[in-house]
Amino acid sequence: MILKSDPMGDRQMKKRTALAATAAAAFLGVGLAVYTGNMRREIVLEFGMFTGSNWDVANANSFVIIDKAIELFEEEHPGVRIHYYSGVRKDDYSEWFSRKLLAGEEPDVFMVLGTDFNQFSSMGVMKDLGTLMDQDENFEPGRYFDSAFRTGQYSGRQYALPYEVVPTLMFVNKSLLTKEGIAMPDEDWTWDDLYEICRKVTKDVDGDGLLDQFGTYNYDWLDAAYANDAEIFETDGDECYFANDRVVEAVKFIGQIDDLYRGQNVTQEDFNAGDVALMPLTFAEYRTYKTYPYKIKRYTNFQWDCITMPAGSHGENLSQVDTLLMGISANTRYEELAWEFLKLLTYNEEIQMEIFRSSQGASVLKAVTESEEMESIVQEDMEEGDTVISGKLLGQVIEDGRIKPQFKKYEQAMSLADSEISNILENDRTVDSSLKILQRTVNSFLQQ
């Protein structure tokens, strides 16, 4: 049998084939265009930060840690870019952020100044991190120092994570103590030890009727209250306790030390000249002024070191701990990416170790701060023979440290109280009754 071709059928077949090829080409072209467009449309995550140190000491490496974190993050997240503005100073940061907020352009992830945290939390600026933390199987809050982690809480919710932490220590003029035949205090020293040092050191050296040496500079009632385990405010800020026995005892103790100075005003210049035995300072100041070149600019005429703060009669060797926080915008479009970047900055041990290399604070992770690597990094910047605070002791000071209460009116209430307590001490007013009046005044303000 001979099969004959159908010219009409062949033409229809060719037409259908051509149409299919055209459709396939068009589909492929559209797909390729979409794919190419997606490749070109990178996600930009905005990061808000300020230049310099949060602790008001010199810092030439403020971008080193952030740049390293960004490099790691972008390698792990192709198509995502982190952008930040590099010229915002700390003093201008709050105003800069407010402008961004008003324009609806706040960063996805950002540093939070301590003075802004309560306001941002109460205004809903920051995302509640509770759900993100709970859903992340690789996140364990217990790796952070408890004090640092709690700093990011407001009204029982976690709005920020800690990035860098700085405890307060006691600066000791070892040369002055040696001259007066006084031994260096132990780590578990007390108010009694502090007072005895102040009593022995405070004197008129040249016989002109004026004191030339002093026991303390800048050691105040709040330092004493923290070390006496005194609660000053209710957690939610509804009530204060300035008439509490432990606060009263702390204020009276400061008054006893002030009495040794016979009304003379102790200044920073007195301390710089080596004429004061003891002064509270932050761990950031300790690291800065123990190293070159800042060491040669200050405190070069005497040997010094740092220890814990003295314990009150009802407390322990505790002091204030300050923390630099980071949060996520409540309006971010990239919640998961923002969370991953926040975790990298605050939870990654490699990035957190960089804080000891390129900043003056301490890591918020226990394993990093208490490590031998930390001690070796800090030792590198100090002169041979200088002792370095051990990771174990530093970790203990941070873990057990006292943090500022987080409620909206805290700054105003504390400013009012601090001013009035200074007035009480300067004018020798009766402490017990004056603090009762202060407590009523502050409570009235808090409950307005």
Sequence and secondary structure as in RCSB ss.txt:
>XXXX:A:sequence
MILKSDPMGDRQMKKRTALAATAAAAFLGVGLAVYTGNMRREIVLEFGMFTGSNWDVANANSFVIIDKAIELFEE
EHPGVRIHYYSGVRKDDYSEWFSRKLLAGEEPDVFMVLGTDFNQFSSMGVMKDLGTLMDQDENFEPGRYFDSAFR
TGQYSGRQYALPYEVVPTLMFVNKSLLTKEGIAMPDEDWTWDDLYEICRKVTKDVDGDGLLDQFGTYNYDWLDAA
YANDAEIFETDGDECYFANDRVVEAVKFIGQIDDLYRGQNVTQEDFNAGDVALMPLTFAEYRTYKTYPYKIKRYT
NFQWDCITMPAGSHGENLSQVDTLLMGISANTRYEELAWEFLKLLTYNEEIQMEIFRSSQGASVLKAVTESEEME
SIVQEDMEEGDTVISGKLLGQVIEDGRIKPQFKKYEQAMSLADSEISNILENDRTVDSSLKILQRTVNSFLQQ
>XXXX:A:secstr
      HHHHHHHHHHHHHHHHHHHHHHHHHHHHHHHHHH  EEEEEE  BS TTSS  S TTHHHHHHHHHHHH
HSTTEEEEE S  BHHHHHHHHHHHHHTT   SEEEE HHHHHHHHHHT B   HHHHHH TT  GGGB HHHHH
TTEETTEE  EEEEEEEEEEEEEHHHHHHTT     TT BHHHHHHHHHHH B SSSSSS  BEEESS  HHHHH
HHTT   B TTSS B TTSHHHHHHHHHHHHHHHTTTT    HHHHHTT EEEEEEEHHHHHHHTBTTGGGTSS 
SS EEEE   B TTS S  BEEEEEEEEBTT S HHHHHHHHHHHHH HHHHHHHHHHSSSB SBHHHHTSHHHH
HHHHHTB TT     HHHHHHHHHT B     TTHHHHHHHHHHHHHHHHHTT  HHHHHHHHHHHHHHHHT 
